[in-house]
Amino acid sequence: MSNLNTYRKNMSQGDFGEPRKEFEKGRNFLVKAERAIYRENYKKAMNFLSTAQDIFKKSNSILMIAKVHFLEGYIHENLHEWEKTLEFYKLSLELRKIAGTSLIIAETEKKIAETLLKLNNYQEAHKYAQTAIDILENENQPFAKADSLYTNGTIYFAEKDWKSAIFYYNLALDYLKNQYHWKLFLKIHENLGKAYKKLGNYIESNHTFKKALKLEHEKKNYTVIISILKEMAENYKFLNNKKKSVEYITDAIDMERKFQKINSDKNNHSSQLQLAEILFYFNDFQQAMEICEESIEFAETYNNQIDLVQGLTLTTKILLNKNLLDDQNLDLIQNYLVEARDIAESLKDTKNIIEILILKIRLYKKINKSDEILEILRIAEELALNSSSKCSLGDVYEQYGLLYHSLDFEKALSYFKLGLEEYIECDSIQDQAEMHYNIACMSSLMDFPEEIIDHLTIAVELNSKFKIIAKEDEDFKSIRKLDLFRSIIE
């Protein structure tokens, strides 16, 4: 800043050397600005801040000018104007470093870290967050320390470094024991539950979510409660606990119907479809199908294109898995796939287009139209590569592997390994489990004993359902009696 040297030079005169009347006048404008911010009248707030800054500049009131800049940054933050937010928070920090307390400086460092996170500048964000943590090291400010640790954890969360995020979240919780703050407590537990889930630690994830759920019920924060219930339902699904999974998603649906002010039928499809997916996962095809049919009808009534695509594709999966391919169902599947693809293309939803193409491949395998499969796969692969969707590309590579499963073992194995790399990149734990299992199968057929054990062990650790599947899988016929294999599946 052009006047910064002047501010430093005049620090010896004290921050309150100006006539008291002028200082009070400037402070009154700050109060007016804060009130305008509270009412979200940001234009008026900026005018008040400009007037306050002019008054404080005349008397070199460094801390008050720093506060003006901080509030300017806060306004731009509320407007999601991140570059401007960063600019004003940095101006505030520069002045606060001259005259501010450790707590004020650390708070500003933290705000800059949060802004850099919004700008996806993770490396710089970590620097500011860590500086805030270091500044507070010797301060008796448990909440401020917890908040800064939470910020650093959230940066790691955004980077998908789940273990580091968990480390910082748990450190933050340690400090909150000394100065409880329920809002931060909830934020930490909700993110912590998600981080454990991303690592496939569903038991710890649910344990963490339950702590948040108890407090959210006390605060009657029903939107968050519904979100947590849906997360826990999915966790129980992957823990192969059908009863608990259905119970939690049903609770979420009931709560949506009870507490949402908007038309619940119109907005309840995604939760209903999640219930259908859970039932489908546990092979309860009939009930899943009934829910899908109802959801499709609602989606068509309210023109909810996203839910309609989901309902059509899930219904197709159910029919394919039930092997109900008489002429009537065959026509139904083909019509559903055409309709779903048309909608997905109109929405430019590449992920769903690829999923629909893969369902078409599964259909063609069942009706012996294998000559067209390779061409569909090439189209899907090109779409996935152009969209940079790692998970979708993993799905395509899995289909290549399945295509070559009985034709070319080496080629199938190479595709499964490529798919695993993509799933690791996109952080999809359950897809990784599936691919580890596929690699174990191919390794068994190719007589690679070490790879069989390594990959099957990981698959079972990530999802215990593979214990049951492996017991009956013909690919493991040659090693079924080996003690090491039995120790994994029993």
N, C-alpha and C positions, 0 to 999 in steps of 0.2 A: 504493500500500500504506500502511496506517496507521502502520507502524513505519519507513517509509523515511527520514523526517527524522531519526529517532534514529540510523539506520545512518550517514547522512551526517555527523552531528555527531560520532560516535564514530570516524570514519575516522582522525582524527589519532592515535588510540591504537594504530593498527596492527591488521591483521586477525588477528594471532596473540597478542593481549594476554591471552586467556583462559588459565586453567591448562592446561598441556599435557595433563594426564590427561583432562580433559573434551573437549578437541579431538580427541584420539585416539579417545575413545569414540564421538564423533559420526562420525568418519571410518570407523570400523569398521562402523557401521550403513550408511554409504554403500556400502561394499564389499559388504556382505550384500545390499543392494538391487540392486546391479549384477549380482550372481550370480543373484538371483531373476529379474531381467529376462531374463538369458541363458537361463534355464530356462523362460521365459514364464509364471512364477508371479507375475502382476502384482499380485494382491491382497496377497500377502506383501511384495512390493517396496514397495508404497504404504505399508504399515505401517512398514517399516524407514525409509522416507524421512520419514514423519511424526515418528518418534522422533528421527531425525538433525536435522530442522529445529528441533525444540524445543530441542535441545542447542545448536545453533549460534546460535539467536536470543538465548539468554542471554548470549552473549559477542560478539554483533554480528559474527559471522564472515560478512561480506557475500558473499564469493566462494563460500563453501561453501553458503550458502542459495541463491545463484544456481544452483549445480550441482544442488541438490535440485530446484528448479523445472524446470531443464532436463530432468532425468531423469523428472519427472512428465509433462512435455510429451512426452517420448519414449515413455512407456508409452501415453499416449492416442493418440499417432500410430500405434503398433502395433495399437491397438484400432480405428483408423479413426474416432476421435471427434475430428473436426477442430476444432470450436469450442473444446473443452477443450484440445486441443493448442496452439491459438493463444494461449489465455489464459495457459498456463504458460510458453510460450516468451517471451511478452511480459514476464511477471514476471521471468523470468531476465535478459532483455535490459536491463530497467530497472536492475537491480542491477549487471550486468556493465559497464554504461556508467560506473558510479561507480569501480569498482576493477579491471576486467578489462583484459587486453591487447587490442591491436588484432585479433589473430588470433581470440581468443575472442569478441569483440564481432561480428566479421564472420561467424563461423560461426553465431552466434545469429540475426543478420539474415538469413542465407541460409536457415536452418531456418524462419523465419517466412515468407519468400518462398515456400518449397516448400509450406507449409501453406495459404497464401492461394491458391496454384495449385489445390490440392485443393478449395478452396471456390469456385473459378471467379472469384475476385476478382483479375482479371489486372492491373488498373491499380495496385492496392496492392502486388501481388506484385512488379511491376517496380520499384517504389520501394525496397522492401527489398533486392531483388537488386542493384540499382544502388548502393545504400548500401554493401553488402558489397564490391562491386567498387571503389568509391571509397576505402574504408577501407584496402584492401590495395594501393592504387596504389603507395605508396612502401615497401611491405614486401617483403622477399626471401622470398616464400612462393609459388613457382610453382604448386604443387598447389592451394592454397587459392584462388588467383586463377582457375585453370582451372575449379575446381568451381563458383565463383560465376558465371563466364561461362557455363558449361554450364547452370546453373539459369535464368539470364536467357534463354538460347536456348530452353530447354524451355518457358518461358512463352510465347514467341513461337510455338513449335511448336503449343502448345495453341490459340493464337489463329489458327492457320493462316496466319501471316505467315512463309511459308517462307524468303523471302530474308533477313529479319532473323535467323531461327533459324540459317540457314547461316552468316551473318556471325559470330554469337557462338560457334557451335560451332568454326569455324576459328580464332578468337582463342584459344579454350580449348586447342585442339591445339597452338598455338604455345607456350603456357606449359608444356604437358606434355612438350615436347622437353627442358626443363630439369629436370624432376622427373617421371619416368615413373611412371604409375600405371595398371596394365593394366585394372582394372575400369572406371575412368572413360574410358580410351581406347576400350574396347568400347562403352560406353553412347553416347559421342559419335558413333562411326562408325555405329552402328546407326540412331540418329536422323538423322544426316546423310544416310545412304543413303536413308532414307524421305523426307526433305525434298527431295532432288534428284529423287526419283521423282515426288513431288507436283507438281513444276514441269515434269515431262515430260522431264527431263534424264536419260534412262535409262542413257546411257553413263557419266556421272559417278557415278550411283547405284550401278551395278555395280562400278565401280572402288573406290568407298568400301566397299561390302559385302565385296568380296574381302579388303580389309585386315582387317576384323573376322573374316571366315571363317577366315583363317589362324590367328589367335590363339585363336578358339573351338575349333578342332581341337586345338590344343596343350593347352587346358584341358579337352577332352573334354566340352564343354557341348552335348550332342546336341540338346536341345530348342531351343536358340537356333540351332544350325546348321541344323536342319530349317526353322525359320522364315525364315532368311536365304536358304536354297536356294529356297524357294517364292517369296520376293520377287524373286529374280534370274530365276527362270523366267518370271515375269510381265513383267519388264523386257525380257527377250529376245523375248518374244511381241510386245511393242509395237515392238521394233526389227526385227520381221519376220524373226527368225532362228529358224526352226523347230527346227533341229538342236540348238542350244544350249538353247532353251526346254524341249524334251522331255528333254534330258540332265539339266538341273538339277532338274526336277520328279521325274524317275525316281530320281535320287540321293536326293531327300527321301523318297520312298516307300520305297526300299530301307533307308534309315537308320531310318525309323519301324519297319519290320518287324524290324530287327535289334536295336534298342536300347530300344524301348518295352517295359516290363515287363507292361503290361496287354495284353489281347487285341488284336493289331494289326488283325485283320479288322474288329473292332467300331469301331475308332477311326481307320481308314485311309481311310474313304470320302471325306472332304473333299479329301484329296490326290489320290486317284484321280479324283475329279470335276474337280479342277483340271487334271489331265492330259487328261481328256476335253474340257474347255473349250478347252485349247490346240490339241488336234487339230482340234476343230470350227472354231476360228479360222482354221486353215490348210486348211480344206476337206477334211480327212481324215475324212469322215463315217462310213465303215464302222468304223474302229477306235474312233472316239469313241462310236459307238452300242454297240459290244460292251462297252466299259468302263461305260457308263451302265446297261446291262442287268444287269451283274454288281453294280454299286453299288446299284441298286434292290433286287436280291435280298437283299444283305447288310443294307440299311437296314430292309427288311421283317422280316428274321430277328431283328434286334436292336432293333426298334422305334425306330429313329433317325429321328424325324419330320422333322427339319431336312434331313438328307441325302436323305431320300425325296422331299421337295418339290423339292430342287435336281435330283435325278436325273430326276424326271418332267418338269420344265420344260425341262431341257437336251435330253432325248430328243425332246420336242415341237419344239424349235427345229431339231434335226437333220432330223427328218422334213419340216418345213415348208421348210427350205432345200434338201433333196434333191428337193422337189416329188413325193414319193412318196404321192400322194393317191388311191390306189385305195380301194375300199370298206373293205378290211380295215384299212389304215393310218388312214383317216378315222375309223373307229370307235375305233381305238386312241388317236389324238390326243384325241378328244372325251372318252374315258374317263379318260385321263391328266389332262386339264385339270380335270375334275370332281373327281377324287381329290385332285389337288394343291390345288385351291381349298378343299375341305373341310378338309384338314389345316391349310392356312395360316390359315383362319378360326378353327379350334380353337386355334391358337397365337397368334391375334390379331396375325398378321404382315402388316401392311398393305402393306409394300413388296412382298412376294411376291404378295399378292392382286392388286395393280395390275399386276405383271408378267404374271400369269396372264390377266388381262383383256386386256392388250395382245396376248398370244399368241392369244387368242380372236379379236381383231380381225384379226390377220394370217390366221388360218384362214378367217374369213368373207370376206375379200377374195378368197381363192383359190377359194372355192366359190360366189362370187357371191351372198352374203347381205348385201349392202352396206346394205340398209335398216335393219339392226339395229346397225350400227357406231356411229352417232352417239350412240345411247342408251348403249351400253357405254362410250364415251368420257366421257360426262357423269358416269356412275357413278364411273369411274376418277378423273376430275378432282376430284369431290367428296371422294373418299377421300384423295387426295393433299393437298388443301387442308386438310382436317381433321387430317391427320397431321403437317402442317408439314414434310413430306419434300420438300426442294428437288429432289433427283435424280428422285424419282418424278414430281413435277410436270413436270420437264423432259421425262421420257419421254412423258407424256401430251400435252404441247404439240407434241412431235415428231410424234406420231401424228396430231394435228389438222393439222399442216403437210403430212404425207404424204397425208392424206385430200383436202386442197384443192389438192394439187400440180398437177393437171391441170384443176381446176375453177375456181379463183379464185386467180391468182398473188399478188395483193396480200395476200389473207387468209393464204395459205400462208406467205408471207415473214414476216408479222407474228407468226405462231405460232412459226416457227423462231427468230425473234429473242427471243421470250419464253422459249422453251426454253433458248436460250443463256444468258440472264440467270440462270435457275435452276441450270444446270450450273456456271456461274461461282460462284454462291453456295455450292453444295455441293462445289465444289473437285474436280469430276470431269473430269480432263484429257482422257481419251479420248472422253467424251461431248461435251465442248466441240469436239474435232476433228470429230466426226461432224456437229455442228450448224453449224460453220463451213462444212463442205462443202455441207450442205443449203442454206445461205444463198447460197453461191457459185452453186449450180445455179439457184436461183430468180432471182438477180441476172442470170444469163446469159439466162434466158428473158424477163426484163423489160428487157434491154438496159441494165443498170447496170454499165458496164465497170470503174469504180473498185472497186465492191464485190466484183465477181467476183475481181479480182486480190488484194485485201486478204484476203478470207476464204479463198480457195483457198490462198494462201501460208501462212496460219496453220494450216490443216488439214493441209497437207503437212509443215510443220515439226513438228507434234505427232504425226503418224503418216504415215510414208512410203508406206503402202499406198494412200493417196489419189492418189498419182502414177499408179499402175497403173489405178485405177478411173476417174480423170478422162480418161485416154486413150481409153477406150471409151464414155464417158457421152454419150448423145445430147443431153443438156441443154447441152453445150458445143460442139455441132456448128458453130454460127455463128462461133466464135472459135478453132477448133482450129488454124488455120494462122497465127494471130498469133504473132509472135516472143515477146512477153511471156508468153503462155500456155504456149508450148513451153518457155520457160526455166524455168518452175515445175515442169513435169511430167517434164522430161528430166534 
